[in-house]
Amino acid sequence: MAAAIGIDIGGTFIDIVVADAGAIHLVKVPSTPEVPENGVLNGLRALIESGTIVPRRVRRIAHGSTVATNALLEGTWAKTALVTTRGFRDVVEIGRQNRPSLYDLSVERPPAIVPRDLRFEVTERIDASGCVLTPLDLNEVRGLVPLLRERGVRAVAVVLLFSYLNPAHERAVGRLLSDALDCPVTLSCDVLPEFREYERTSTTVVCAALRPVVGDYLGRLERGAARVGLPRRWQIMQSSGAVTSAGNAQEEPARILLSGPAGGVEGARAVGRLCGETNLITMDMGGTSCDVALVLDGRVGRTSAGDVGGYPVALRMTEIHTIGAGGGSIAWIDRGGALRVGPQSAGAQPGPACYGRGGERATITDAHLVLGHLLPDAPLGGLERLDEEAAREAVAEIADRLGIGIEEAALGMLEVADAAMERAIRVISVERGHDPREFSLLAFGGAGPLHAVSIARRLSIPCVIVPAAAGVLSAFGLLAAEIGREGSRSLVRPISRVDLAEANEIIGELRASAGAALRAEGIDPGLIRHAVSVDLRYVGQSHEINLGILGEQLDGVALSGVLDAFHRTHEARFGHAAPEEDIELVTVRVRSIAPPEPLDLERIDRGTCRAPRSAASWFDRKGPVPTQVIDRRRLTDGETFDGPAILLGDDATLVVPPGARARADCHGTLMLEVS
């Protein structure tokens, strides 16, 4: 059996999972935010030198990258030009009327990715039915070539009006500019053939601006891997929860903006299936942030209304709510004298004070060490030891300002962080009509298992699941995820006027395009499956609901079923439905996927177990209590124990507070009953 490697870059650590010969090895190494590929390559070289990775056996490498996200958030995208229909060059800056904070008069919108002097108009016009009103003036397009060269653009986005209905003009512009310029040209009809000019323009511009950045990064990564004998062809996790080839990720980098978090949700879903739990709230708490998502009946929620750093990205992505709460989140006192935690993070450098890398400000990790939830001689991520004295000094500064004891300040820090994570979970559950008590909380990430039971108690969630690979589950999810593509096209017409033959022709084209792309990646055609869905709304509404249809064609039976489902879903989500109102079909979508290679979770490398011992840990303000310290690798199938306990692992530490009971299964997963 060939080997596979999953690599996820976080703010503090790089998580690596190596699956080889039925065994799974879990590794955490420090990340290198300034040059992200260095940390990845350093980790791979170390694993090759230790014999954990045998290069000739590696068949595939799947990667979750933050490079696209960081470039968008930090404004380090490539210099990009926009070519659009005459009269529409300011669409990308005008945006929409809605504001993120209605009564905040000082809100500053993020800067336009393409400044006005790099937005160019051309004469052409296609109407709302796809017919040509004004032919494209190719001479105007040719006249743009010297301007684009003179201004040194590294990427060009082309967005023409109604190109999702008739892409002829857009493709003509694309061909001419691609032949004349030495830079990538991105067409909206390829990236997002859907209506809504602002979202389509924004998404295409984001995609174009990130292509040089992501292309350069993946090129350096693949070349570095090739130098140590690893495959040059990598797979990249997409925001939609399916992996794709590195080549496709370079062509459409806007699809990988939620790469790492999406991998975590897929890993959580895989663990849930093994445990027989299909309703999950996933909580991924790492070094800098906490990502929460909801899995209902085994299905992950996805949206087309994404927003990253204030820039709309209307591509399908996993519905994930993120807040700035992680192990490296810094505690501080606001002007009103209240204790706050995050969103600022100590990150990988200098990291928490206890890491001994120069950090001096108190973080969540320092608080756990002060309270005895983390042990100085059981660090993660290659550290030799945690500095308890440095952690106490950092937390003491907070305690002095609040006029309380050090342990009380540390408990307060955890309570503030827990409250923020509770609110985040309510956003994806209660605010969408779901009762958290009907779900299990699946916690992962380096810090997730430290807070899992506390969060569950706040929300009355009866069961917590902590997988064996909790600290590196996002990397594991990269190997457990499907391989796939997403395609879509807008129709925007009442159901009564939908031509089923036309709709099925679109579905057929989307299936054929995705199938050809997957076959080019080496996927067996017999393994490819196509899931068809449609976006529906009541006529006059400005938002849609996406619903899957039975089968791979839109016939009378499938249409009737999806219309009934629309009314039920609308009532569940918004509290009302209007069966007497006309329904509009807005967009047709096809998700084409192939299953991943199976992973044997029973063979996770256990390594050398630590001997059991005891510690004194704080769980409330009553003081420290005797706490058993258990190496997770010692647990056997069906073994149970009661808290308080600290469970040590090479990738994450689990806190089992008093009153909770834990049970291990054959996969190393822990199920905790929360009272």
Secondary structure as GFF3:
##gff-version 3
##sequence-region A 1 675
A	DSSP	beta_strand	3	9	.	.	.	ID=ss1
A	DSSP	beta_strand	13	20	.	.	.	ID=ss2
A	DSSP	beta_strand	23	30	.	.	.	ID=ss3
A	DSSP	alpha_helix	36	50	.	.	.	ID=ss4
A	DSSP	three_ten_helix	55	57	.	.	.	ID=ss5
A	DSSP	beta_strand	58	64	.	.	.	ID=ss6
A	DSSP	alpha_helix	67	74	.	.	.	ID=ss7
A	DSSP	beta_strand	80	85	.	.	.	ID=ss8
A	DSSP	alpha_helix	91	94	.	.	.	ID=ss9
A	DSSP	three_ten_helix	116	118	.	.	.	ID=ss10
A	DSSP	beta_strand	119	122	.	.	.	ID=ss11
A	DSSP	beta_strand	125	126	.	.	.	ID=ss12
A	DSSP	beta_strand	132	134	.	.	.	ID=ss13
A	DSSP	alpha_helix	138	150	.	.	.	ID=ss14
A	DSSP	beta_strand	155	159	.	.	.	ID=ss15
A	DSSP	alpha_helix	168	180	.	.	.	ID=ss16
A	DSSP	beta_strand	185	187	.	.	.	ID=ss17
A	DSSP	alpha_helix	188	191	.	.	.	ID=ss18
A	DSSP	alpha_helix	197	227	.	.	.	ID=ss19
A	DSSP	beta_strand	234	237	.	.	.	ID=ss20
A	DSSP	beta_strand	242	245	.	.	.	ID=ss21
A	DSSP	alpha_helix	246	251	.	.	.	ID=ss22
A	DSSP	three_ten_helix	253	256	.	.	.	ID=ss23
A	DSSP	alpha_helix	259	275	.	.	.	ID=ss24
A	DSSP	beta_strand	280	285	.	.	.	ID=ss25
A	DSSP	beta_strand	290	296	.	.	.	ID=ss26
A	DSSP	beta_strand	299	300	.	.	.	ID=ss27
A	DSSP	beta_strand	302	303	.	.	.	ID=ss28
A	DSSP	beta_strand	306	308	.	.	.	ID=ss29
A	DSSP	beta_strand	311	313	.	.	.	ID=ss30
A	DSSP	beta_strand	317	318	.	.	.	ID=ss31
A	DSSP	beta_strand	321	323	.	.	.	ID=ss32
A	DSSP	beta_strand	329	333	.	.	.	ID=ss33
A	DSSP	beta_strand	339	345	.	.	.	ID=ss34
A	DSSP	three_ten_helix	353	355	.	.	.	ID=ss35
A	DSSP	alpha_helix	364	370	.	.	.	ID=ss36
A	DSSP	alpha_helix	388	402	.	.	.	ID=ss37
A	DSSP	alpha_helix	406	428	.	.	.	ID=ss38
A	DSSP	three_ten_helix	430	432	.	.	.	ID=ss39
A	DSSP	three_ten_helix	436	438	.	.	.	ID=ss40
A	DSSP	beta_strand	440	444	.	.	.	ID=ss41
A	DSSP	alpha_helix	448	459	.	.	.	ID=ss42
A	DSSP	beta_strand	463	466	.	.	.	ID=ss43
A	DSSP	three_ten_helix	470	472	.	.	.	ID=ss44
A	DSSP	alpha_helix	473	480	.	.	.	ID=ss45
A	DSSP	beta_strand	482	494	.	.	.	ID=ss46
A	DSSP	three_ten_helix	495	497	.	.	.	ID=ss47
A	DSSP	alpha_helix	500	520	.	.	.	ID=ss48
A	DSSP	three_ten_helix	525	527	.	.	.	ID=ss49
A	DSSP	beta_strand	529	538	.	.	.	ID=ss50
A	DSSP	beta_strand	545	548	.	.	.	ID=ss51
A	DSSP	alpha_helix	556	574	.	.	.	ID=ss52
A	DSSP	beta_strand	583	594	.	.	.	ID=ss53
A	DSSP	three_ten_helix	601	603	.	.	.	ID=ss54
A	DSSP	beta_strand	613	618	.	.	.	ID=ss55
A	DSSP	beta_strand	624	631	.	.	.	ID=ss56
A	DSSP	three_ten_helix	632	634	.	.	.	ID=ss57
A	DSSP	beta_strand	640	642	.	.	.	ID=ss58
A	DSSP	beta_strand	645	648	.	.	.	ID=ss59
A	DSSP	beta_strand	654	656	.	.	.	ID=ss60
A	DSSP	beta_strand	661	664	.	.	.	ID=ss61
A	DSSP	beta_strand	670	673	.	.	.	ID=ss62
###
